[in-house]
């Protein structure tokens, strides 16, 4: 996967940042032809992880509308 994506480590595959940045990066992946996204929400605590998951759910719902 790393070689195929042209990165040297897994952090080159990560999408991090503000909610807007995460949604923008996902939009870019979709525009480039990606048909699947496997997201793993990581955070400092359970509330942050839950919030990240909600951002992903909301972004997906907006795409399907």
N, C-alpha and C positions, 0 to 999 in steps of 0.2 A: 504494500500500500504506500509506504513512504516513497519508494523509488518512482512508482507510477504517478504520484502527486508532485514529485520534484522537491521534496523536503527531506531534511536530514534527521529530524526527530519528531516525536509525536506532537510537540507543542506547535509545530507547523501546521497541524491539522485541526487544532483547537479553535473554537470561536469564543472569544471572551470580550467583555466590555459592557457598555450600557445596553439597556433593552433595545434601543434604537439601532445600535451597532450590531447586535446579535441578529435582529430581524433583517437588517440590510445585508449582512453576510449570507444569511439563508436565502434571501431573494437572489443574490448573485449566484449562488450555487444552482438554484432552480433555473435561472436564465442561461447558465452555461450548459444545461442539459441534464443535470442531476435529477433522477427520478425517485431516489430514496435517500432518506437522512436518518441515521441512527444517532440519536442524541443521548448523552449521558450528562445529567445535571450534577455538577459538583459545587460545593459551597462550604462556607465555614460552619454552618449550623443547619438544622432541619428546616427552619423558616426560610433561609436563603435558597435551599434546594427546592422547597415547595414553590417559592416565588418564581424561580427559574423555570420549573415545569409549567407553571401557569402561563408564563410568557410564551413558551413553546406551543401550548395548547391554543392560546388566543391567536397566535400567528397562523397556526394551521387552520383554524376556523375561518379566519379572514381570507385565506387562500381559497377555501371551498365555497365561499359565499358568492 
